[in-house]
Each structure stands twice: as C-alpha cells, then as structure tokens.
Amino acid sequence: MKKAYVFLATGFEEVEAIGTVDVLRRGGMHVVTVSMTGNLTVKGGHDIPVVADALFEDLSYADADVLVLPGGGPMLNDYEALKKEIVRHHEAGKPLAAICAAPLVFGGLGLLEGKRATCYPGFEEYLKGATVVNAPTVTDGSIITGRGPGLVFDFGLAILEHLEGLESAEQVAKDLLLK
C-alpha cells in the first residue's frame, strides 16, 4: 500500500487538504495528516479545526511515497525542517505534490527549474524556473501541481494516477460520481 503524508499548517485550505485525503484513501492509499504546529489540532483558513494524525517532529518520512502540500497561503514555506524533507524526497526521485499557493515552496527550493507547473492565480511569480501552465493539474516528472480548491478532485486523481496507475484513478473518479 502506497503512503502519502499531507502537511497542515495554520491557515491551510481545508477543502484542498481534506478533499485530497479523501480521494487518496478511496484509491487505497495509506494517508497520514501531519500537523506542523506542535499541536494535533490545526485550524484551517476558514476557522475549521482539523485533528491531524501525527505531529511533524514525531515522524520519519523515509517510507513516504508522496509528500502533499495543500495551499491556503505560503505558510508551509516557513518550515525549514519540512523543506529539508521535501529536498530529500525529491533527491530520492520520489513524487511531490502541491496545490494552490503551495507550489511556491517547490519554486523557492529550485525544484521547478525547467518543469511545467500550475498554481493559484497570482502566485505564478513564485514558481521560479517553471513554465507556468493554466491547467487544473500538471504532472512533470515526479512533481504534481494543482491550481486551486475547485480542482481538488482533479489534483487527488492526478496523484493517484501517478502512483497507482490510470485504472485506479478512473475507478475512484467513477466512485466519486456515484456516491
């Protein structure tokens, strides 16, 4: 079973985090939500408290198949330890995924150099080195980016497709339509 870590910081976009977790779990992935705040309860950008599965400092990320950054603003860019894990993961050739404003973390780390990427309108300048594409999701190599909260299911399905294959993503999409 593939494993995803989804990182939550104060002000995160609830739809992007929870919607992505839902799609990935429906696709059979083991998903761990991770609080960056030192407290398991993290308040999102719309004042919705979410209880994470674990604290960042209590985990090792060597077993991760994908690291997922929901948006809501640039707040995940403030966590140096997270950025070190992202670089380690990238250097190991493992997938990274970010939606909305969160791809700016990858841009700031130089991980988008020569790659295609998308983000929430207005954050394009932070995708340093990327060719910005106006698309719901973009997968270029091991990096998956999503445009914003209205496209969270597309984002989750793009992650599933990358990790589990097209058939798995198509089945989850059908299941979402039927429920």
Secondary structure, 3 states (H helix, E strand, C coil): CCEEEEEECCCCCHHHHHHHHHHHHHCCCEEEEEECCCCCEEECCCCCEEECCEEHHHCCCCCCCEEEECCCCCHHHHCHHHHHHHHHHHHCCCCEEEECCCHHHHHHCCCCCCCEECCCCCCHHHCCCCEECCCCEEEECCEEEECCHHHHHHHHHHHHHHHHCHHHHHHHHHHHHHC
